[in-house]
Amino acid sequence: MTHQCRVCGGRDLRPVIDLGMQPIAHRFLEPGASGDEFRHRLALHACAACGLAQIVDPIPPAVLYGDYNYCFSAWKPQPHTGDEIATILDNLGDPRARAVFEVACNDGTFLNTLRDSGFGAVVGLEPNPVASEIARSKGFTVYGRMIDEAVCREAVRRHGRFDLVVARQVVEHLCDLPAFFRCVDILLKDDGRLFVDVPDFDVALATADCSAVWEEHVNYFTEPVLSHAFTRFGYRPLLLKRYDFSGGALAILAERAAAVAETPKLADDVWARILTFDRRVRSYAELLRSTLERHRARGARIVLYGVGCRACTVVNGLELGPLIDFAIDDQPERQGKRMAGSRLEIRAPRMVGERVTPVLCLLAVNAENEDAVKARLKPLAPGPLTFASLLSPNDVRAEIERIR
């Protein structure tokens, strides 16, 4: 292994899990699509020095994001947004004289919240042309490019340096973390603040949930790894918060400081979860497949609710496709298409009740949305309807043991 850790530069990268050759999760297929899908090896390694789990051979961005218009901020409930805004305001004071720059602002949903909260100037950057145009239609200045030093200098020339730089669910996607922090250095005032949130990989490690592994996420942070990354790149964490969002999220607010090169030792319990992750995932997969086979043998139909990236990883990585009858999803843009890899048909939620038969519904949605999903589906099913959660922060093994 000759790769280097993206945070500390270490070269001792240990295998964590290898899910084999997988399709790109967001590439939904048209009905009757033939031919081979693009596939890549979906594998994680962890740095023995600082503990960052990472995809060492990521898909080139031009390949990964060439055709990607199925995931906009407005589609996904974000119940933690209010607390994030409150946290920012508590640390910045009166927002009216403050300027904010959001990296990867998507369709401008969070920019809109910042504007409604009173910030005097709100600017974004979003490379996806469809999402960036939606954000511009809301009245925002949005740079339609990947982040680099040139576009950051251009933004500063036009708007001045910013009091706050925001990057929500972004840093986990970046192959060059030093370059990201150099860009923040350009954008941010000397006394400015950097606000970042990322998925919390510790939740998946604790529950042996492989759905957290996704080709777009090249970096996987736990709390100590995230804090170390910030200090190493010259930002002192002021506070860190956890949210029950999309399987668990970490949010960190930081200020400029002298860089600290020393790498702290990762706690033994974190390393234990990393080193046993593959074994625990394989054990869970065997339990899950045998449970689904039992339900099918009893005449139940098995339906997957939710076709996002985490659902795709679970279905393909754990080889569940042959055991599932079809998938359902609320988004009309996805209905009628097929999931990547498994090629499961994506239907509208009403199709859960097309036949009077027992249904086992596998929930591949964020835990904060599960009660609402259950409430919508129960009136549609004429026969017995059983639910089981596939995604953390639920204890996914306990969910399957419950229905076994």
C-alpha positions, 0 to 999 in steps of 0.5 A: 500500500503506497497511498497516503492518509488525507489528513496526516500523510501516514502510509500505514493504511489498514483494510476495514471492509471490501464490498467488492465491485459495485455500481455508482449508487445514483445511476438509476437505470431506465426500464429495459436497460441493457449492457454492463454498468460502470463498476468500481471496487468499494473498499475502505482502509483506515490510517493506523496513525490518525484513524481516518477511514478512507477510500484510497482509490476513488472514482474520478469526479468527472466520472462520478458526477457527470450525470447526477440530478437525483439528489437536491437539498429540498428533497431531504428533510433536515430537522437539525437545520434550526439548531445549526443556524442557532449555533452559528448565530450564538457564535457570530453575533448580529448577522446583519453585518456578516457575510457567509460563503457556502461550499457546495450549496446545492439548490440553495436551501441552506442559503435561503435559511441563512438569508432568512436568519438575517445575514447581510450577504450570502454567496454560494458555490455549486458545481452541479449545473442543475442545482446551481441554477435552482439556487440562482433562481432564488436570487443568490450569487452562486459560482458554478465550479468545483472549489479551488483557490482561483474561484475563492480569490475571485469570490473575495475580489468581488465580495470581500473576505467572509465572516463565515464559511459553511460546508455541510455534508461536503468534506467527506467527498473531498480527495484533497483535504489540504486544498480545501483548507487552503481555500478556506484560508483565502475566503475567511477573515482572520477572525472568521469562523468555519462551520462543517458538518459530516456523517458520523462514521462511529454510528455505523462502526458501532452497529456494523452498518455497511450502508455508510460506505458510499463511493461519493464519501471518500473520507469517514470521520469519527469525532477524534479524527475530525477534531484532529483534522481541523487542528492539523490544518490550522483551525481550533474547534470551538464546539462539536455537536451530534445530530440524528440526521442521515444515520448520524452527523457531526457538526464542528465550528472552528476558528483560525489557529496555529496548525498542530502537526502532532497526531493523537493516539486513537482510543482502543475502543474506536480501533476495535470497532474499526478492525472488527467491522468487516467480520460483524457486517458479514455476520449481520448479512448472513442473518439478514439473508436467512431471515428474508428467505424465511419470510419468502418461504412463508409467502410474504412479499419483500419490499424495499422502501427508499432507493438512496445511496445507503439503500443501494450499498446494503442491497448490492453489498450484502447481495439482497437483490434476489430476495426483494420483490421491488423497491418503492420511493416517494420521488416521482423522478425515480419511479419507473426506473431501476436501482443500480446493480440490483436492477430492482424496479422502483414503484410508487408507494401505493404499489405496496397494496397491489395484492392481499398478501403479507408484506415485509417492508425493509426501511432504507430511510433516515431514522427520523423519517421512519414513523412518517413512512410507516403511517403513510404505508399502513393504510395502503396495505390490505394484508399484514405489514411488517417493518424492519429498519436497514440503516443505523442509527437503529441497531440493524441486527436487533431489527432483523432478530426481532422479525426472525 
